[in-house]
Amino acid sequence: MDIKAVREDFPLLKEYGDIAYLDNAATTQKPYFVIEAEKNFYERENANPMRGLYELSQRATDIYEKARESVRDFINAKSTKEIVFTRNATESLNLLAYSYGELLEEGDEIAVTVVEHHSNLIPWQQIAKRKGLAIRWIECEDDGTISEEALKKAISDRTKIVAMTQISNVLGIENDIKKYARIAHEAGAIFVCDGAQSVPHIFVDVEELDVDFLVFSGHKMLGPMGIGVLYGKEKYLEKMPPFLFGGEMIEYVTREDSTWNELPHKFEAGTVNAAGATGLMAAIDYYKRLGFSNIIERENYLSRFAYNILKDIPEVNILGSRDADMHHGIFSFTVDGVHPHDIAEILSSDGICVRAGHHCAQVLMQHMKTMSTARASIAFYNTEEEIERFAESLSTLRRRMGYVK
């Protein structure tokens, strides 16, 4: 992969060549192809999909459904009926919690890991409060890994849902989703997978994993903000009531009642984000153009490169595994005596973009006995020079804070 040529595809990286963007777990940069695809929709296909019989509306509908097929193919779902477009992974999980949650009964249990992003935790908490359900916690090891024993310990004969991230947004740890989905199914529970950090960085095949639901966001995989995906097995989506009402999710309305459209439109109320879906399709096309295996190989290389430099910097403490391959380009860390917000501010003054805070994972932070960390996260378009700049700046932090003469 010619990284210099690849970086030419990203206008922001060209415009701000002096910054090292290492906050890719929060959102990725967008290539021209994605920006142009969204722009072209508004210039050439802009009409309300599924609302008109005229040619322009039909073209808008066609490209929207073409984007759905692109997503279906990318994650190997059986049918486009199983692909619901949302705003992001967070909305997908809220839809799922509140809609599937209506099928649960008082006393049922939901098993959630302590490493989850708030988006795969709070919706379950809230539906549990409303319906009289119980949350069962799946504990993790010191490095953030989830063991088979911990999962089985959290599951009972009342467990109806197991919710688990595939790759942690804090630690980069990858869970064995295929195995854990099987364990959940053997216990009579459905399995919900948060793929926000996995779908952009590893091959995800929903048929092979046999997950019942999977969510992810377009903006974390080179696509636009405001477009996300809920994958769900058709048999479950059919049973679930709608989450929002109005627009094309309606089949027939009388003064007394309403009936709902077929899948997946039942869950896509109101005017859809057709431009965003078009941009997401362009992002998937870009992955294919570069070769997803090449992207994965590049990110694995950069992850090892970064870990091997960072681990040797005194007073820098990397959370999670000591195996570089288990970080998937995500490095949460602390520096002795320096607040994470100060870390981020000083790095920013050197043109290095990292995140600081609890990373929407406060339960995990509490488990690891820390309030917050700094986090660097890598994408394939990052360079060795950017990582070296980051490490050099990090190595001077304590001196610049006055701790070392």
C-alpha positions in Angstrom: 0.0 0.0 0.0 1.4 3.4 -1.1 0.5 5.4 2.0 1.7 8.7 0.5 -0.7 8.2 -2.4 -3.5 7.1 0.0 -3.1 10.2 2.1 -3.7 12.3 -1.0 -7.2 10.9 -1.0 -8.0 12.6 2.3 -8.6 16.4 2.0 -8.2 17.2 5.7 -4.8 15.3 5.9 -3.7 17.4 2.9 -5.0 20.6 4.3 -3.5 20.1 7.7 -0.3 18.2 7.0 1.3 19.4 10.2 -1.1 17.5 12.5 -0.9 13.9 13.5 -4.5 12.7 13.8 -4.6 9.9 16.3 -8.3 10.0 17.4 -9.6 7.5 14.8 -11.6 5.5 17.4 -13.7 8.6 17.8 -14.2 9.3 14.1 -12.1 8.7 11.0 -11.2 11.1 8.3 -13.1 11.0 5.0 -11.7 10.4 1.6 -12.7 12.6 -1.4 -14.8 9.6 -2.8 -17.1 9.8 0.3 -17.4 13.5 0.3 -18.1 13.6 -3.5 -20.6 10.8 -3.2 -22.7 12.7 -0.7 -22.3 16.0 -2.6 -23.3 14.2 -5.9 -26.5 12.9 -4.3 -27.6 16.4 -3.4 -26.6 17.7 -6.9 -28.0 14.8 -9.0 -30.4 12.6 -7.1 -31.9 14.9 -4.4 -35.5 13.8 -3.8 -37.3 12.1 -1.0 -36.8 8.3 -1.4 -39.9 6.1 -1.6 -42.2 9.2 -1.6 -42.7 9.9 -5.3 -43.5 8.1 -8.6 -41.5 10.6 -10.6 -38.1 9.6 -12.0 -35.9 11.7 -9.6 -37.5 10.2 -6.5 -37.1 6.7 -8.0 -33.4 7.4 -8.6 -33.1 8.5 -5.0 -34.8 5.3 -3.9 -32.6 3.2 -6.1 -29.4 4.6 -4.7 -30.6 4.3 -1.1 -31.4 0.7 -1.6 -28.2 0.1 -3.5 -26.4 1.4 -0.4 -28.4 -1.1 1.8 -27.2 -3.9 -0.5 -23.6 -2.7 -0.2 -23.8 -2.9 3.6 -25.5 -6.3 3.4 -22.7 -7.6 1.3 -20.0 -6.0 3.5 -21.1 -7.9 6.6 -22.5 -10.9 4.8 -26.1 -10.6 6.0 -28.7 -12.9 4.3 -31.0 -10.2 3.2 -31.4 -6.5 2.9 -34.5 -6.9 5.1 -31.9 -7.4 7.9 -30.2 -4.0 7.3 -31.8 -1.0 9.1 -30.3 2.4 8.6 -30.1 4.6 11.7 -28.1 7.7 12.6 -25.3 5.8 14.4 -24.5 2.8 16.5 -25.9 4.5 19.6 -29.3 5.0 17.9 -29.2 1.4 16.7 -28.7 0.1 20.3 -31.5 2.4 21.6 -33.8 1.2 18.9 -33.0 -2.4 19.9 -33.3 -1.9 23.6 -36.6 -0.2 23.5 -38.1 -2.3 20.7 -36.9 -5.8 21.7 -37.2 -4.8 25.3 -41.0 -4.6 24.8 -40.9 -8.4 24.3 -39.3 -9.0 27.7 -41.1 -9.7 31.0 -40.5 -8.6 34.6 -37.8 -10.7 36.1 -36.0 -11.4 32.8 -32.2 -10.6 32.8 -29.8 -8.9 30.5 -26.1 -9.8 30.7 -23.7 -6.9 29.9 -19.9 -6.8 30.1 -18.1 -4.2 32.2 -16.0 -3.1 29.2 -19.0 -1.7 27.3 -19.3 1.7 25.8 -22.2 3.6 27.4 -24.2 3.1 24.2 -24.3 -0.6 24.9 -25.1 -0.2 28.5 -27.4 2.7 29.3 -30.2 1.6 26.9 -30.3 -1.7 28.7 -30.2 -0.1 32.1 -33.1 2.1 31.2 -35.3 -0.6 29.7 -34.5 -2.8 32.8 -35.8 0.0 35.1 -38.9 0.5 33.1 -39.7 -3.2 32.7 -38.5 -4.6 36.0 -35.6 -6.5 34.5 -32.2 -7.3 36.1 -28.8 -6.4 34.8 -26.2 -9.1 35.2 -22.5 -8.0 34.9 -20.0 -10.0 33.0 -16.7 -9.2 34.7 -13.4 -8.9 32.8 -9.8 -9.9 33.6 -7.1 -7.3 34.5 -6.3 -6.8 30.8 -9.9 -6.3 29.8 -10.4 -9.8 28.3 -13.7 -11.6 28.9 -13.3 -15.3 29.8 -15.8 -18.1 29.0 -16.1 -18.7 32.7 -17.1 -15.1 33.4 -19.7 -15.2 30.7 -21.2 -18.5 32.0 -21.2 -17.2 35.5 -23.3 -14.1 34.5 -25.9 -16.2 32.6 -28.9 -17.8 34.2 -32.1 -19.4 33.0 -33.7 -15.9 33.1 -31.1 -14.4 30.8 -32.7 -13.2 27.6 -30.0 -10.9 26.1 -26.2 -11.0 26.2 -24.7 -7.6 25.0 -21.0 -7.5 24.2 -18.6 -5.4 22.2 -16.4 -7.1 19.7 -13.5 -4.7 20.1 -13.2 -2.4 23.2 -13.0 1.3 22.4 -10.8 1.8 25.4 -8.5 -1.2 25.4 -8.7 -2.6 21.8 -9.3 -6.1 23.2 -11.1 -8.4 20.8 -13.7 -10.8 22.2 -14.4 -14.2 20.7 -17.9 -13.3 19.5 -18.5 -16.5 17.7 -17.9 -18.6 20.8 -19.8 -16.3 23.1 -22.8 -16.1 20.8 -23.0 -19.8 20.8 -22.9 -19.9 24.6 -25.6 -17.3 24.8 -27.8 -19.3 22.4 -27.2 -22.5 24.3 -28.6 -20.7 27.3 -31.7 -19.5 25.4 -30.6 -15.9 25.1 -30.1 -13.7 22.0 -26.6 -12.1 21.4 -26.2 -8.4 20.7 -22.8 -7.3 19.3 -21.4 -3.8 19.3 -19.3 -3.6 16.2 -18.5 0.1 16.2 -14.8 -0.6 16.6 -14.6 -3.9 14.8 -16.5 -3.5 11.5 -14.0 -0.8 10.3 -10.9 -2.8 11.2 -11.5 -6.5 10.9 -13.5 -8.9 8.7 -17.0 -9.2 10.3 -19.3 -11.9 8.9 -22.6 -12.0 10.7 -23.5 -15.4 9.3 -20.2 -16.9 10.5 -20.4 -15.2 13.9 -24.1 -16.1 14.2 -24.9 -12.9 16.2 -28.6 -12.0 16.4 -27.9 -8.2 16.2 -24.9 -6.1 15.2 -24.6 -2.3 15.2 -22.0 0.0 13.8 -21.5 3.7 12.7 -20.5 5.0 9.3 -18.4 7.8 10.6 -15.9 5.4 12.2 -15.3 3.7 8.9 -14.5 6.7 6.6 -18.2 7.4 6.0 -20.3 10.5 6.9 -21.6 11.3 10.3 -25.3 10.7 10.8 -25.5 7.3 9.2 -25.4 4.0 11.1 -26.6 0.4 10.8 -28.6 -2.1 12.8 -28.3 -5.6 11.5 -30.8 -8.0 12.9 -31.9 -11.5 12.1 -35.2 -11.2 10.2 -37.1 -13.5 12.5 -36.4 -11.1 15.4 -37.0 -7.9 13.5 -40.4 -9.2 12.4 -41.4 -9.7 16.1 -40.2 -6.3 17.3 -42.6 -3.3 17.4 -41.5 -0.1 15.8 -39.3 2.4 17.7 -40.5 5.6 16.0 -43.7 6.3 14.1 -44.6 8.2 10.9 -43.4 8.4 7.3 -42.6 5.4 5.3 -42.8 3.0 8.3 -46.6 3.1 7.9 -48.5 0.6 5.8 -52.2 1.7 6.5 -53.8 4.2 8.8 -57.4 4.5 10.0 -58.9 6.7 12.8 -58.7 3.7 15.1 -55.3 2.1 14.4 -52.3 1.7 12.1 -50.3 -1.1 10.5 -46.6 -1.2 9.7 -44.6 -1.4 6.6 -42.5 -4.5 5.8 -38.8 -4.8 6.9 -36.6 -2.9 7.0 -38.8 0.2 6.5 -40.8 -0.6 9.6 -37.8 0.9 11.6 -37.0 3.8 9.3 -39.5 6.5 10.3 -39.5 9.9 8.6 -37.3 11.1 5.8 -34.2 8.9 5.6 -30.6 10.0 5.3 -30.2 8.9 1.7 -27.1 11.1 1.2 -25.4 9.6 4.3 -26.2 6.1 3.0 -24.7 7.0 -0.3 -21.6 8.2 1.5 -21.4 5.0 3.5 -21.6 3.0 0.3 -18.7 5.1 -1.1 -16.7 4.3 2.0 -17.3 0.6 1.6 -16.3 0.9 -2.1 -13.1 2.6 -1.0 -12.3 -0.2 1.5 -12.7 -2.6 -1.5 -10.6 -0.4 -3.7 -7.6 -0.5 -1.3 -8.3 -4.1 -0.4 -9.7 -4.7 3.1 -7.0 -7.3 3.8 -4.3 -4.6 3.0 -5.9 -2.2 5.4 -6.0 -4.8 8.2 -2.4 -5.7 7.5 -1.3 -2.1 7.6 -3.2 -1.3 10.8 -1.8 -4.4 12.5 1.7 -3.3 11.6 1.2 0.2 12.9 -0.3 -1.1 16.1 2.8 -3.2 16.8 5.0 -0.3 15.8 3.3 2.0 18.2 3.1 -0.4 21.1 6.8 -1.3 20.8 7.8 2.4 21.1 5.3 3.4 23.8 6.0 0.5 26.1 9.6 1.7 26.6 8.8 5.3 27.6 9.3 5.7 31.4 6.3 6.8 33.4 3.9 5.9 30.5 1.4 3.2 31.5 -0.5 1.4 28.8 -3.8 -0.1 29.9 -4.9 -3.5 28.7 -2.9 -6.4 27.2 0.8 -6.6 26.9 0.3 -8.2 23.5 0.5 -5.5 20.8 -1.8 -7.5 18.5 -4.6 -7.3 21.1 -4.8 -3.5 20.9 -6.1 -3.2 17.4 -4.5 0.3 17.1 -6.1 1.6 20.4 -3.9 2.7 23.2 -5.3 4.1 26.4 -2.6 5.3 28.7 -1.7 7.4 31.7 1.5 9.3 32.5 2.6 9.4 36.1 1.7 12.7 37.8 0.1 14.2 34.7 -3.7 14.5 34.3 -5.0 13.0 31.0 -6.5 16.4 30.0 -3.0 18.0 30.4 -1.6 15.2 28.3 -4.0 15.9 25.5 -3.5 19.7 25.8 0.3 19.4 25.6 0.2 16.9 22.7 -2.2 19.2 20.9 0.3 22.1 21.2 2.6 19.8 19.3 0.0 19.1 16.6 -1.0 15.7 17.9 -4.7 14.8 18.2 -5.6 12.3 21.0 -8.6 12.0 23.2 -8.7 12.3 27.0 -11.5 11.4 29.4 -13.5 8.3 30.4 -14.2 7.4 26.7 -17.9 6.8 27.5 -16.9 3.7 29.5 -17.1 4.8 33.2 -18.0 1.3 34.4 -14.7 0.0 32.9 -12.8 2.9 34.4 -14.2 2.2 37.8 -13.2 -1.5 37.4 -9.7 -0.5 36.5 -9.6 2.0 39.4 -8.9 5.1 37.3 -11.1 8.1 36.5 -9.8 8.8 33.0 -7.0 8.2 30.5 -5.6 9.6 27.4 -6.2 7.5 24.2 -4.4 7.4 20.9 -6.1 5.4 18.1 -4.6 4.6 14.7 -6.0 4.2 11.2 -4.3 2.8 8.1 -3.5 6.2 6.7 -1.4 7.1 9.7 2.4 7.0 9.3 5.4 5.8 11.3 6.6 9.4 11.4 3.3 10.5 13.1 3.6 7.8 15.7 7.3 8.7 16.3 6.3 12.4 16.8 3.6 11.3 19.2 6.1 9.2 21.2 8.7 11.9 21.2 6.2 14.5 22.5 4.9 12.0 25.1 8.4 11.3 26.4 8.9 15.0 27.2 5.6 15.5 29.0 6.9 15.2 32.6 9.9 17.5 32.0 7.6 20.1 30.4 5.3 19.8 33.4 8.2 20.6 35.7 8.7 17.1 37.2 12.2 16.5 35.8 15.0 18.9 35.7 
